Every structure is written in structure tokens, then in C-alpha cells.
């Protein structure tokens, strides 16, 4: 079986084609937070809490929805990643507060 080598937070790890960054991270005890991910459902990537940085990519990637490729260098805890997660969580909480205020739940 073909395996891809990648680096997550300085740790050399391996994954098989078709796996997501999140799956490989979890297999290797690398924590990436999620809210919307559920392995029993189709990948949606709505919450944006699982974002990571990948060397050579200008945008942050959703770890739950991005398939691995050979030689990826992933960083899960940079300042940019943490700030993005904070912003996404704040937006989700505001939306939930609005829904509760107007009585939809």
C-alpha cells in the first residue's frame, strides 16, 4: 500500500492517499480542535475550527476536508491559526446567541 510522508508540527508521520489531514493527525496523537466533524457523516467543514497552515499554501486549510499529499508540512498551532480559530468560534457563538434571542431554539 502506498503511503505519503508528511510533517505535522515537526513530527514525521505517514498516511495513505485519500486520508484527510485531520485523520492522519489523530492517528499520530496530534490534537486539532473540531466542532462540526463527525466521522459518521459527510465532510462539511462548517465550523472552521480545524484550520491548519500548510507550507507553500497562502490560505489556511480545513484539516477535516483536506486530503493529504506527499511531503506536506503542516503547522497546527501558529499565531495565524489560533487567531482564525478564535474568530470562527466567536462568530459561531454570536450566531447561536442570536438564534436563542429570537426563539428559534
N, C-alpha and C positions, 0 to 999 in steps of 0.2 A: 504494500500500500504506500502510495506517495505521501510524503509529509513535507510541510513547509516549515522552515525555521524562521522564527521572528524573535524580537526582543521586546519585552514588556517591562518597563521601569528598570532596565539594566539586567534583567533576568532572561537568559536564553531559554526559549520554550519552543515546542513543536505542536503543530496542528495539522489536521487533514483538510484538503480542499473542500470548500462548502461550509466549514465551520465559521462562526462569527468571532469577532474579537472577544466578545463577552464570554462565549463558550470556552475559548482557549484560556482566557484569564481565570475563569472559575476552576477549570481543571488544574490550574497551577497555583491555586490559592492566592490569586491577585484580586483584591476587592475593587469592584466597580459598582457604585450605587445604581439602583433602578427603582422605578415605581410601576411602570406600565408593563414590564416584561413578565410574561408567563409562558413557560415552555409548552403549555398545552394549547396555546392559541397562535394564530398567525402573527408574525412580527409586524408591529405597528410603529414603534419608536416615537410615541406621542409625548412622553414626559420630558425627554431631553436631559435627564439626569445622568445618563451613561456616556456622556460625551468624553472623548479622549483626543489627544493630539497625536498625529502621525507625521513623522519626519517627511518633508517633501510635499505635504498637503497643506494648502493655505487655509482650509476650513476645518473646524472640529468635526469629528466623525461620531456617529451614534454607534457605540460598541455593540448594541443588540441587533443592529440592522446591517452592519458592515462585515462582509466576508473577508477573511484573511487572504493575504497574498504573500508570496515569498519575500523574505528579508524586510518585512515591515519593522519599523522602530516606533513603538507606541509608548506614550507617556500618559499616565493616568492621574497625575496629581500636580500639574503645573499651575501657576497663578492663573493663567488664562482659562484652564479647565475648571478650576474651583470657582472663579468668578461667574462663568457661564452657568454652572450648576446652581449657584446661589440665585442668580437672576431667574432661571427657569422655575425653581421652587417658589420664589416669591410670586411669580406670575400665576402659577397653579393655585397657590393659596389665596390670592386675590380673587381669582375666578370662583373658587369654592365659596369664599365669603360672600360674593355677590349672589351666587345661586342660593345660599342659605338665607340671605336677606330678603330675597323676593319670593321665598317659599317654594322653590321647585323641589326641594328635598324635605 
